[in-house]
Amino acid sequence: MLTILLVSTADTELLAAAACGAGYLTANPARSTGDEVAGLAARAGLVVLRLLGGQKAWPEGVAALAGPGRQPLIALGGEASPDAELMALSTVPAGVAAEALAHLREGGQENLREPARFLSHTVFPTGEGFHPPPHPPTPATRPLP
């Protein structure tokens, strides 16, 4: 499977990534410099960056990860709704970034394992199988209390 660096401001997301068995490298921007994260990125085939507060929350790290000649990047906001400014930095198709966000916003180990498989399959055709992202139940399909 592809080695993915997950840089996230959410420690719960980083813990789930470490426990899911997909072999993520992880870093939290609150405790990492741009140079440290660039070093980790050099060991990965792809980088997923999730930032609360957008690009302005960690400009040195964003600069270290974005740009020509670097690993493919999926840049996402840390909120459930897409952050257009960050997504514009992504070097994968917008649909790939949107599907990765759909998995990640649900949280949990399974929702970290599946985007690793999905990204391995779509960014680098590794033949990994994957499940689509979970869809939150709509009011019509929620079970009654």
Secondary structure, 3 states (H helix, E strand, C coil): CCCEEEEECCHHHHHHHHHCCCCCEEECHHHCCHHHHHHHHCCCCEEEEEECCCHHHCHHHHHHHCCCCCCCEEEEECCCCCCHHHHCCCCCCHHHHHHHHHHHCCCCCHHHHHHHHHHHHHCCCCCCCCCCCCCCCCCCCCCCC
